[in-house]
């Protein structure tokens, strides 16, 4: 079993989206179904919990402070004090909610959606810039999940969970993927969920119903497996002062007999070497 620690003991229904906020020295993560954004400062142990009022798929830091959040009805912004909420892009669709999201090297937000019933073709992947410009990049997905970029920004990795693949796109000068979409890796252990890309360009992905984190090299070879006690890890991200600790969110939802740590935030100390993540330019 992997040498893990419990960073935050919690009973999140659907913990997701860990993100290291370097400016604040804290980890941000969400409980989607609990409609809450959590923060954790590993140096001091200080925690905060903020209710969003509706299901929240992801929360990322903004350049000027505050958060951008991928909500049920669209993408919104909170000010530095956690107040002053406003919609950046509101597009409520009955039966659909925001899911995982990621900030690209150019500071744009890539926000995924999915239907609650996970119907094929019911989800999207949309790019939003700081001025509110919106472009749907993928309009025919089921469960839009992990998104990340290679260290040089020339490749984008993407997970639509039911496909059981990590796909890769070439990225053009405009920051958008070109037409070349191809599998990086096929998953036969659970379903791929959230992902992160390390300093070596390797892709770490959480395996929903797979009780593990897999790391894949840029060529698609599986070269490391982190076994976990929880059945449903959802996403992972590097954090800490040196970006060496791997934080892992987990879920309890849908489990008749969840492990006692299901829903908690776990951490694997000195797991690897992450990269600084950009804040949303808006």
Secondary structure, 3 states (H helix, E strand, C coil): CCCCEEEECCCCCEEEEEEEECCCCEEEEEECCCCEEEEECCCCCCEEEEECCCCEEEEEEECCCCEEEEECCEEEEECCCCCCCEEEEECCCCCEEEEEEEECCCCCEEEEEEECCCCCCCEEEEEECCCCCEEEEEEEECEEEEEEECCCCCEEEEEEHHHCEEEEEEECCCCCEEEEEEEEEECCCCEEEEEEECCCCCEEEEEECCCEEEEECCCCCEEEEEECCCCEEEEEEEECCCCCEEEEEEECCCCCCCCCCCCCEEEECCCCCCCCCCCECC
